[in-house]
Amino acid sequence: MPIRFYQSLSQIQSDLASGVVTCRQLVDHYLQRIDENGHLNAFVAVYAEEARAQAEVVDQKLAAGTAGRLAGMVLGIKDVLCYKDHGVQAGSRILDSFVSQFTATAVQRVLDEDAIIIGRQNCDEFAMGSSNENSAFGPVRNAADPDRVPGGSSGGSAVAVQAGLCLASLGTDTGGSVRQPAAFCGVVGLKPTYGRVSRWGLIAYASSFDCIGPITHSVEDAALLLEIMAGPDEFDSTVSRQPVAEYTGQPADGRKLRIGYLREGVESEGVDPVIRQRTQERLEGLRAEGHTAEPVDFPLLQYILPTYYILTTAEASSNLSRFDGVRYGHRSPAATDLESLYKKSRTEGFGPEVRRRIVLGTFVLSASYYDAYYTKAQQVRRLIKEFTDSLFEKYDLIVSPVTPTTAFRIGEKTSDPLQMYLADIFTVQANVVGCPAISIPNGTDEAGLPIGFQMMAAPFREADLLAAARLMNGES
């Protein structure tokens, strides 16, 4: 009997309870889907036998009434999350054949609730990219149109959910890397507040920006995954000790929302007309329901991207210095002394985009330019946060499109890094200030390419953000 295209864990758990399907059958179904959609290049490693064995364990737990909250959830993990005794490469040749010696906290917490991990998903190298074209494993393709990008850097994670290769994925978001591919692929992508989820076991790109977040079909599944992953962790000193709210099953409280929308997202000619139109239609629908939606001018908008790229490249320059050919990963066979070992190993191991960002970061951290770039960017980051915080005193949500365009063609922007970086114009603010944000589907363009709608809330207000997102996604 063919297995239907599941849109939520609740559908799966209902069918598991009634005997329509078993976890083992689910895993076999997803493995077949992965095999049939190999051209999308979403997975770099598939744990077929391991997933089947785990499925049988979960089936036994279900029969005994001892299964965890994620029983029946088959998910994939982005290739920057460590999983003990499994490879992890961050989409890079420099970590060829590296095997993780421990499991990331976020991954362990979903495993403890009986999620089944089916494989490791393709991503931009070291999570640096907006199109998933920078991977050493080759580009990921959008299931809506295989000639187009899925977004990045969590492109494989988004496509796997979009194409029904797994129910959910764990991605990471440094400047929009969960939300932007979710928008391009027509699924839900959640970036939590910075420090809400432990980064232990995440291969770092920019440590003060990186967040682990879920990609799902439903807001409710994203809420459930966040609820399970969130909370203190003795291995990560940056994790908040604020109590984890109950994110699941929380209905909207009925009060009318105060919504500010980014004027540039609705009026700028740099945004595709169809995206402006869909955003306007969404805002008009909210007004019709009695919510307040008014334009917000963000005078610092032009400084967000430069601030983001100065600070993230600086942090990347520091973080990636550990990949030197000495301790682990790729070591150049052509090295003749210590200096050539460093140079050749890093040149051969890192791709062009990673090398570009390391050079940029090293430049802004250099003694002659540190104050002119890095110090100034930190000051501007504080101003952006202060202004954003002032907006949240007036509004419950700040909304915008997720991206200025729908998914572009593979190869279309690779020769112009600036155009590629502009794809992040609406998403980086949440990472610069550390607030939570979510992308939900908002229709399609004339070619059937998905469009996303972004909502941001004040730090640690995920419960309110998710309740509003459920309402807007037709789940409440």
C-alpha positions, 0 to 999 in steps of 0.5 A: 500500500502506498504511503501518503505524503505526510505533512505533520507528525500528528498525522503520522502518529495517528496512523501509527496508533491505528495500525495504518503504518509502522515506523519501519514502513515509514523509513522504507518509504523515505529511503525509496523517496531519497533513491528516486530523488537522487538528482536533487542531491539533498543527502550526502550520506544515508543511514539506511540500515541504522534507520531501519533498526531504529524504526523497529526499536521505536515500533516496539516502544510504541507497542509497549506505550513507552515511546518518546514525543517524536516517535514516528518523526524521520528527520535529516541533519545538516552536514554541520551537526555532529553525530557520534560515529558518523561522518561530518564535513560541513560540505568541505573537502578539508574534513574529508573522512572525518568522523565525529567523536560525540553527538551535538546536544540538539541532535541528542535531545531529538534522539532521546525522544525517539526521532529517527535520523535517516541521513546527513544533508548537503549544505553550503561549505561551512554554512557560507552561502545563500544558494547551496552551490558552494558545497564540495558535494555539488549543488542541491536542486530545488524540487519545484524546478531542478534548474533553480537553487534551493537557497542556502546554506541549509538547502539540502535540509529544506529540499529534503522536507519539500520533496518528502524525503523525510518529515523534518530537518535540523538546519542552522541559521547564521544570516537566514540559512534556515528561513531563506531555503524554507522560503525558496522551497515552500516549507516552514523554517524557524530561527530561535532566539540566540542562546535558546538552543545549545550550539554544542556539536555545531561546526561553527561559522560565526559563533555570535550569530549561529543558531540551530533551527528546524525545517518542517511542513507545519509550524506545530512540528517546528514548535515541538522540535524547538521545545525539545531542543531548547534549554540549558546545556553544561557544554555551552556557556552561551545558552540561556537559562531562561525557562523553556515555554510550552511552544506546542498546542498553544492557541492564539489568545484571540488578542489583536496583534500590533504588526509593523511591516518593513516598508522596503519589503512592500514598496521597494522596486528591488523586490519582485512585484509578485512578492510585494503583491503576496506580502500586501495580500497577507497584510490586507488579510491580517487587517481584515481579521482586526489586526493592526498592520502599519509600515515601519521605516528602518533607517539603519537597513542599509547598514545591516548587511555590511555589519553582518558580513564584517562581523561574520567573516571576522568570526569565521577567520578565527573559527576556521583557523583550527582547520590547518592540516595538522590535527584532523581533516585534509593534509596536503601531500605536497607540503614540504615544511610547516608553512607550506603545510598550512598554505597548501592544506587550506588552499586545497581543502577550502572552496572559493567562497570560504577562502573569500570570507576568511580573507575578508575576515582576516583583513578586518581583524588586521591591526591597521583596520581593526578599529575602522571595520570590526570595532565600528561594525560592533558599534553599529550592531548595538545601534541596530539592536537598540532600534529593533528593541524599540520597535518591539516595544510598539509592535508584537511582530515585525514582518517582511518578505523572506527574500527579494526574489523567488529561487534563482537559476543555478549559476545565475549569481555565482559570478557576482558575490554582492548580488548573492549577498543581497539575497539575505537583505531581509533575514540577517537582521534577526541574527544581528540582534539575536531575536527569533524569526520564522518563514512560512509559505506565502503562495507562489509566483507565476512559475509556481516557485514558492514565496515566503513570509517572515515574522520576527518577535522580541527575544525569547517570545517564541511562544507568541511568534509560533502561535501567530505563525500557526494562525497565519499558516492555517493551523489554528 
